[in-house]
């Protein structure tokens, strides 16, 4: 959880030759990149960003609440692109929570799990 007046962030930094998959379980992320793409996502949204031949991007975590904490829970997976795709054009795709399929399964003991499918 973040406290204080400073907005926590990862200011502009380079990426090249890989993809990141960012799943935000709680909180908000503000994304901006050198291709002019910007957006806000959070609360079970997922972003796929393909860095390809390279871009600068930043991730900011805005402090929207002033009377309580601004928790952020996310995880990010980095995928190395195969050699033939290292120099593709950068881009990103949003998977909004309402569009992400959820699969419900039960184990042999009848315990239920819910799985968000963000890749196939």
Secondary structure as UniProt FT lines:
FT   STRAND          8..15
FT   STRAND          18..26
FT   STRAND          28..33
FT   TURN            34..35
FT   STRAND          38..42
FT   STRAND          46..50
FT   TURN            52..53
FT   STRAND          55..61
FT   STRAND          73..80
FT   HELIX           83..85
FT   TURN            86..87
FT   STRAND          91..95
FT   HELIX           97..99
FT   STRAND          102..106
FT   TURN            108..109
FT   STRAND          112..116
//
